[in-house]
């Protein structure tokens, strides 16, 4: 039993998938927070309109 636990503790096959899951959760949390912040002040449409206007003026 002790040998099985030692072998299991050294197994790193699932580590990268766990890291990707945590990273994905962080990205989703940031996007939700950003969406909440922007919807309360100016909204996404106004932000994108401002970006498009600045890009068109630069061209």
C-alpha positions as CSV (number, residue, x, y, z in Angstrom):
1,X,0.0,0.0,0.0
2,X,2.8,2.4,0.8
3,X,4.5,1.7,-2.5
4,X,1.2,2.5,-4.3
5,X,0.9,5.9,-2.5
6,X,4.5,6.8,-3.4
7,X,3.9,5.9,-7.0
8,X,0.7,7.9,-7.0
9,X,2.4,11.0,-5.5
10,X,5.0,11.0,-8.2
11,X,2.5,10.7,-11.1
12,X,2.2,14.1,-12.9
13,X,0.0,13.1,-15.8
14,X,-3.1,15.1,-14.6
15,X,-1.2,18.2,-13.4
16,X,-1.3,20.1,-16.7
17,X,-5.0,19.6,-17.2
18,X,-5.6,20.9,-13.6
19,X,-3.5,23.9,-14.4
20,X,-5.5,24.6,-17.5
21,X,-8.8,24.3,-15.6
22,X,-7.6,26.8,-13.0
23,X,-6.3,29.2,-15.6
24,X,-9.6,28.9,-17.5
25,X,-11.5,29.7,-14.3
26,X,-9.4,32.8,-13.6
27,X,-10.0,34.0,-17.2
28,X,-13.7,33.6,-16.8
29,X,-13.7,35.4,-13.5
30,X,-11.8,38.3,-15.0
31,X,-14.2,38.5,-18.0
32,X,-17.2,38.5,-15.7
33,X,-15.7,41.2,-13.5
34,X,-14.8,43.3,-16.5
35,X,-18.3,42.9,-18.0
36,X,-19.9,43.9,-14.7
37,X,-17.7,46.9,-14.4
38,X,-18.2,48.1,-18.0
39,X,-22.0,47.5,-18.0
40,X,-22.4,49.7,-14.9
41,X,-20.4,52.7,-16.4
42,X,-20.4,52.9,-20.2
43,X,-21.3,49.5,-21.5
44,X,-19.6,47.3,-24.0
45,X,-21.1,48.9,-27.1
46,X,-19.8,52.4,-26.1
47,X,-16.3,51.0,-25.5
48,X,-16.2,49.2,-28.8
49,X,-17.6,52.2,-30.6
50,X,-14.9,54.4,-29.1
51,X,-12.2,51.9,-30.2
52,X,-13.6,51.7,-33.7
53,X,-13.8,55.5,-34.0
54,X,-10.2,55.8,-32.8
55,X,-9.0,53.2,-35.3
56,X,-10.8,54.8,-38.2
57,X,-9.4,58.2,-37.3
58,X,-5.9,56.7,-37.2
59,X,-6.3,55.2,-40.6
